[in-house]
Amino acid sequence: NNMQVNDKNLLKILLAGALLTAISIVFVPLDMENDALANHGVQQQLISQAEAALEQHEHNVLPAVNVVDLKPQSSLDKTLDEKPTTTTRNSTYYQPPVKYHTVFSTGCSTFQDWQSYVFFYHAVQSGQEGHITRIASGCEGVKKDELARIFKDEIASMDQERLHLHQTPEFGKVSGLKKAFKYFNKPFGMRHWFENVLGYPENHAEHDDSIVILLDPDQILLRPFTDDFTHSSETWRLKDESKHKLKVEHGSPFSQQYGYGLQWWTKVNQTYVFEGPTPVATMTKQEAADYYNAMGPPYVATAKDMYAIVKTWSDIVPRVRDQYPFLLAEMFAFNIAAAHLGLRHTLAFSF
């Protein structure tokens, strides 16, 4: 009995500590790039330690959402070691038109189950419109079934029509790498969701005008996202409103600015990444700084633009990782994909 009490207390302590260190809707001044990178690294180390500890104390109070087993996976990057599982689309899932899709990507750890539980709760409490989906990558066997059951019992009950769980294969193991990189799950998981749930590219016309909001599981919604910031109190990188947009439209995505500056541009060989010429290689420093500077979640775009970015993102992220084998490689790859497509982002300091 004492051991059970201690285990429960440990879980509570770890959860509280993880939430305090992991809530990361970021506000980083431009002159603090190195500090921001260092702090981010410490944060990720703490999270990894908490994950490892929690994995030793499997608990049944885990989150889940309407599980949608998908149709056979369409072609992803040929370097993937593991092919997607097959599922069937739920005919009642995401019936268009849906204005907002809030999506976040996770692995299959108990730690991220707890993060997801908190994310769903606050998304509902914030009044966020539209559908909210957890993309969980890498769950297999009993864990996959258990996650689906718990989602149905513990999460979907908050709002069965709008909360969803989408399970995918593990994408962190890509050929040619000596060590797995779990953050591959975000671009490849997003692509899996687009192609197997929304039916891209075949069914693009049904969803192109929807707004997709991509966040991280360690972020909490305190207020709902919108596609119109005309009367908002957000602060923007560019003070001159004639140089940026205030509405999320085709060709006008938005994101939070982080603190790693133009390292995505200066520390990666763009020609290698695209295996040939790319507009990113000839972009001016001013354009890179104004519209693609240190972007990170929340990312907000129309589904049409987000799918274009996600498709390129998943294509290039292994080669970006080759060039920059460190923590922020998948974030660098998002910037590079958006810049390659000419999708200038309005950068916020206050998301």
C-alpha positions in Angstrom: 0.0 0.0 0.0 2.8 2.4 0.9 4.4 1.7 -2.5 1.1 2.4 -4.3 0.8 5.7 -2.4 4.4 6.6 -3.3 3.9 5.8 -6.9 0.8 8.0 -7.0 2.7 10.8 -5.3 5.5 10.5 -7.7 3.2 10.7 -10.7 1.6 13.9 -9.2 5.0 15.5 -8.7 6.3 14.6 -12.1 3.1 15.8 -13.8 3.2 19.1 -11.9 6.9 19.6 -12.8 6.4 18.6 -16.4 3.5 21.1 -16.8 5.5 23.9 -15.3 8.5 23.2 -17.6 6.6 22.3 -20.7 4.0 25.0 -21.3 5.8 26.7 -24.1 3.8 29.4 -25.9 7.0 31.3 -26.3 8.0 34.9 -26.0 11.7 35.2 -26.9 13.4 38.5 -27.7 15.5 38.5 -30.9 18.7 39.3 -28.9 18.4 36.2 -26.8 18.9 33.5 -29.5 21.6 31.5 -27.6 19.8 31.7 -24.3 16.6 30.5 -25.9 18.3 27.6 -27.5 20.0 26.6 -24.3 16.8 26.9 -22.3 14.9 24.9 -24.9 17.5 22.2 -24.7 17.3 22.0 -20.9 13.5 21.9 -21.2 13.6 19.0 -23.5 16.1 17.2 -21.3 13.7 17.6 -18.3 10.8 16.4 -20.4 12.8 13.3 -21.5 13.7 12.5 -17.9 10.1 12.8 -16.9 9.0 10.6 -19.8 11.4 7.9 -18.7 10.2 8.0 -15.1 6.6 7.9 -16.1 7.0 5.0 -18.4 7.9 2.9 -15.3 4.5 3.8 -13.8 1.9 3.0 -16.5 -1.4 4.5 -15.4 -4.9 3.9 -16.7 -6.1 7.5 -16.6 -4.9 8.4 -20.1 -6.4 10.6 -22.8 -7.9 9.5 -26.1 -10.2 10.7 -28.9 -12.6 9.4 -31.6 -10.2 6.9 -33.2 -10.3 6.8 -36.9 -8.7 3.9 -38.5 -7.5 5.1 -41.9 -7.5 3.9 -45.5 -4.1 2.6 -46.8 -1.4 5.2 -46.6 -0.6 7.0 -49.7 3.0 7.4 -50.6 5.2 9.2 -48.1 8.9 9.7 -48.2 10.6 6.5 -49.6 13.1 6.5 -46.8 10.6 5.5 -44.1 11.5 2.2 -42.5 7.9 1.5 -41.4 4.9 1.7 -43.6 1.7 3.1 -42.3 -1.0 0.9 -40.9 -4.3 0.7 -42.7 -7.6 2.0 -41.4 -11.0 3.1 -42.7 -12.3 6.6 -42.7 -15.2 7.3 -40.4 -17.9 8.8 -42.6 -19.0 11.1 -39.8 -15.5 12.4 -39.1 -14.7 15.9 -40.3 -17.6 16.3 -42.6 -17.0 19.5 -44.6 -17.3 22.4 -44.2 -15.3 22.6 -41.0 -13.8 26.0 -40.4 -11.1 25.2 -37.8 -8.9 22.1 -37.3 -6.7 22.3 -34.2 -4.0 19.6 -34.4 -1.1 18.5 -32.2 1.4 15.7 -32.7 2.7 13.3 -30.0 4.5 10.1 -29.6 3.2 7.2 -27.6 4.5 7.9 -24.1 2.6 8.1 -20.9 4.0 11.5 -20.4 2.4 12.8 -23.6 -0.8 11.1 -22.7 -1.0 13.4 -19.7 0.0 16.4 -21.9 -2.8 15.5 -24.3 -5.3 15.3 -21.5 -4.4 18.8 -20.4 -4.4 20.1 -24.0 -7.9 18.8 -24.8 -9.3 20.1 -21.6 -8.1 23.6 -22.1 -8.9 23.6 -25.8 -12.5 22.9 -24.9 -12.5 25.4 -22.0 -11.1 28.1 -24.2 -14.0 27.9 -26.5 -11.9 26.9 -29.5 -14.1 26.3 -32.5 -14.0 23.3 -34.8 -12.3 19.9 -34.5 -9.4 19.2 -32.2 -7.2 16.2 -33.0 -4.3 14.4 -31.3 -2.0 12.7 -33.8 -0.3 9.8 -31.8 2.5 8.1 -33.6 4.1 4.8 -32.7 1.6 3.1 -30.5 1.4 -0.7 -31.2 -0.5 -3.7 -29.9 -2.0 -3.4 -26.5 -0.8 0.2 -26.1 -2.6 1.2 -29.3 -5.9 -0.4 -28.2 -5.6 0.9 -24.6 -5.0 4.5 -25.9 -8.1 4.2 -28.1 -10.2 2.9 -25.2 -9.0 5.5 -22.7 -9.6 8.2 -25.3 -13.1 7.1 -25.8 -13.8 6.9 -22.0 -11.9 9.9 -20.7 -11.5 12.5 -23.5 -14.2 12.1 -26.1 -16.8 12.3 -23.4 -16.0 16.1 -23.2 -17.2 16.6 -26.8 -17.7 13.5 -28.9 -18.4 15.4 -32.1 -15.2 17.5 -32.1 -12.4 15.7 -30.2 -10.4 13.0 -32.1 -7.5 10.7 -31.9 -5.6 9.8 -35.0 -3.0 7.0 -34.7 -0.2 6.5 -37.1 2.9 4.3 -37.4 6.2 5.4 -35.8 8.0 7.8 -38.2 11.1 8.5 -36.0 13.2 5.8 -37.6 14.3 6.8 -41.0 16.9 5.0 -43.0 20.5 6.3 -43.0 20.4 7.7 -39.5 22.4 6.1 -36.7 19.9 7.3 -34.1 16.1 7.7 -34.2 14.7 11.3 -34.3 11.3 11.3 -32.7 10.5 14.8 -34.1 10.0 13.3 -37.6 6.6 12.2 -36.2 5.3 15.8 -36.5 5.7 16.4 -40.3 5.0 12.8 -41.3 2.2 12.5 -38.8 0.6 15.6 -40.2 0.9 14.3 -43.7 -0.7 11.0 -42.7 -3.6 12.9 -41.1 -4.1 15.1 -44.2 -4.0 12.2 -46.6 -5.9 9.6 -44.6 -8.5 11.7 -42.7 -9.1 14.7 -44.9 -8.4 12.7 -48.1 -5.7 15.0 -49.6 -4.9 15.5 -52.3 -8.0 13.9 -54.0 -10.5 15.6 -51.7 -8.7 18.9 -51.4 -11.6 21.0 -52.6 -13.7 19.9 -49.6 -11.2 21.2 -47.1 -8.9 23.8 -48.8 -10.7 26.8 -47.1 -10.5 25.3 -43.6 -8.1 26.8 -41.1 -5.5 24.4 -39.7 -3.8 25.4 -36.4 -0.8 23.2 -35.6 0.4 23.4 -32.0 2.7 21.3 -29.7 1.3 19.1 -26.9 3.2 21.2 -24.3 1.1 24.3 -25.2 -2.2 25.3 -23.6 -5.0 27.3 -25.2 -6.0 30.2 -23.0 -8.2 31.8 -25.7 -9.5 30.5 -29.0 -7.6 31.0 -32.3 -9.3 32.8 -35.1 -8.5 33.5 -38.8 -9.0 37.2 -38.4 -6.6 39.3 -36.2 -7.8 42.7 -37.4 -9.0 43.8 -34.0 -6.8 41.6 -31.8 -4.2 42.7 -29.3 -1.4 40.5 -30.8 2.0 42.1 -31.4 3.7 41.4 -34.7 7.3 41.3 -35.9 6.7 43.9 -38.6 5.3 47.1 -37.1 4.3 48.4 -40.6 0.9 46.8 -41.2 1.3 47.4 -44.9 4.0 44.7 -44.9 2.0 41.9 -43.3 -1.4 40.4 -43.2 -4.1 40.4 -40.5 -6.2 37.6 -41.9 -5.4 34.0 -42.5 -6.1 33.4 -46.2 -4.6 31.4 -49.1 -1.1 32.6 -49.4 -1.2 34.2 -45.9 -0.1 31.9 -43.1 0.8 32.9 -39.6 3.2 31.6 -36.9 4.8 32.4 -33.6 8.4 33.7 -33.7 10.9 31.8 -31.5 14.5 32.7 -30.7 16.8 30.8 -33.1 17.0 33.6 -35.7 18.1 32.8 -39.2 20.0 29.6 -38.3 17.6 27.6 -40.4 18.9 29.6 -43.4 22.6 30.0 -42.5 23.4 26.5 -41.1 21.7 24.4 -43.8 22.9 23.8 -47.4 19.6 24.5 -49.2 20.8 23.0 -52.5 21.6 19.7 -50.8 18.2 19.8 -49.1 16.2 20.2 -52.4 18.7 18.2 -54.4 18.9 21.2 -56.8 18.1 24.9 -57.1 15.6 26.5 -54.7 14.4 30.1 -54.2 15.6 29.7 -50.6 19.2 29.8 -51.7 18.8 33.2 -53.4 16.5 34.8 -50.9 17.6 38.1 -49.4 18.5 38.2 -45.7 15.8 40.9 -45.2 13.1 38.7 -46.7 14.2 35.7 -44.6 14.2 37.8 -41.5 10.8 39.5 -42.1 8.7 36.5 -43.1 10.4 33.3 -42.0 12.4 34.2 -38.9 12.6 31.5 -36.3 9.1 30.2 -36.9 7.5 27.7 -34.6 4.1 26.6 -33.2 1.4 27.8 -33.2 1.4 27.6 -37.0 -1.9 28.8 -38.6 -2.7 28.5 -42.3 -5.5 27.5 -44.7 -5.6 23.7 -45.2 -4.5 24.3 -48.8 -1.4 26.1 -47.7 -0.7 23.8 -44.7 -0.9 20.7 -46.9 1.6 22.2 -49.4 4.0 23.0 -46.5 3.5 19.6 -44.9 4.1 17.7 -48.1 7.4 19.6 -48.7 8.3 19.5 -45.0 8.1 15.7 -44.9 10.0 15.4 -48.1 13.0 17.5 -46.9 13.2 17.0 -43.2 15.5 13.9 -43.3 18.0 15.9 -45.4 17.7 18.9 -43.1 18.5 16.6 -40.3 21.6 15.4 -42.2 22.8 18.9 -42.4 21.8 19.9 -38.9 21.7 16.8 -36.6 20.3 18.6 -33.6 17.1 19.3 -31.7 15.5 22.0 -33.9 16.0 20.2 -37.3 12.2 19.7 -37.9 11.5 23.3 -37.1 14.3 24.4 -39.5 12.7 22.2 -42.1 9.3 23.8 -41.7 10.8 27.3 -42.3 12.7 26.0 -45.3 9.6 24.4 -46.8 7.5 27.5 -46.4 10.2 29.7 -47.9 10.7 27.3 -50.8 7.0 27.6 -51.6 7.0 31.4 -51.2 4.4 31.3 -48.4 5.4 34.4 -46.4 4.3 34.1 -42.8 3.0 36.9 -40.6 5.1 36.5 -37.4 3.6 37.1 -34.0 5.5 37.7 -30.7 2.3 37.1 -28.6 0.6 33.9 -29.7 
